[in-house]
């Protein structure tokens, strides 16, 4: 399976540094992740550790005024709820929620 993923990246003209990605083996049904293909994971901690290690932090300025890019997920005329839209936070902080940093 891993060779097929490498082939896909090559077919998509990936750069050399994009081919150096972490590989984790997970079982979503039982909620485990591991770096060892032959080992059984205990929890999802390896997955979360990989996200923290490899995904760069947001570039927005937390001290700037709050800026959101909002996308509507439904075109219904029925009243809206918070489940009908999503957003991308560009800058600032939602003062109603604790900081994630």
Secondary structure as the mmCIF struct_conf table of DSSP 4:
data_model
#
loop_
_struct_conf.conf_type_id
_struct_conf.id
_struct_conf.beg_label_comp_id
_struct_conf.beg_label_asym_id
_struct_conf.beg_label_seq_id
_struct_conf.end_label_comp_id
_struct_conf.end_label_asym_id
_struct_conf.end_label_seq_id
HELX_RH_AL_P HELX_RH_AL_P1 UNK A 2 UNK A 11
TURN_TY1_P TURN_TY1_P1 UNK A 12 UNK A 13
HELX_RH_3T_P HELX_RH_3T_P1 UNK A 16 UNK A 19
STRN STRN1 UNK A 25 UNK A 27
TURN_TY1_P TURN_TY1_P2 UNK A 28 UNK A 31
STRN STRN2 UNK A 32 UNK A 34
BEND BEND1 UNK A 35 UNK A 35
TURN_TY1_P TURN_TY1_P3 UNK A 37 UNK A 38
BEND BEND2 UNK A 39 UNK A 39
HELX_LH_PP_P HELX_LH_PP_P1 UNK A 40 UNK A 41
BEND BEND3 UNK A 42 UNK A 44
HELX_RH_AL_P HELX_RH_AL_P2 UNK A 45 UNK A 54
BEND BEND4 UNK A 55 UNK A 55
HELX_LH_PP_P HELX_LH_PP_P2 UNK A 56 UNK A 58
BEND BEND5 UNK A 60 UNK A 60
TURN_TY1_P TURN_TY1_P4 UNK A 62 UNK A 63
BEND BEND6 UNK A 64 UNK A 64
HELX_LH_PP_P HELX_LH_PP_P3 UNK A 65 UNK A 66
STRN STRN3 UNK A 67 UNK A 72
BEND BEND7 UNK A 77 UNK A 78
HELX_LH_PP_P HELX_LH_PP_P4 UNK A 79 UNK A 80
HELX_RH_3T_P HELX_RH_3T_P2 UNK A 82 UNK A 84
STRN STRN4 UNK A 85 UNK A 91
BEND BEND8 UNK A 92 UNK A 92
TURN_TY1_P TURN_TY1_P5 UNK A 95 UNK A 96
BEND BEND9 UNK A 97 UNK A 97
#
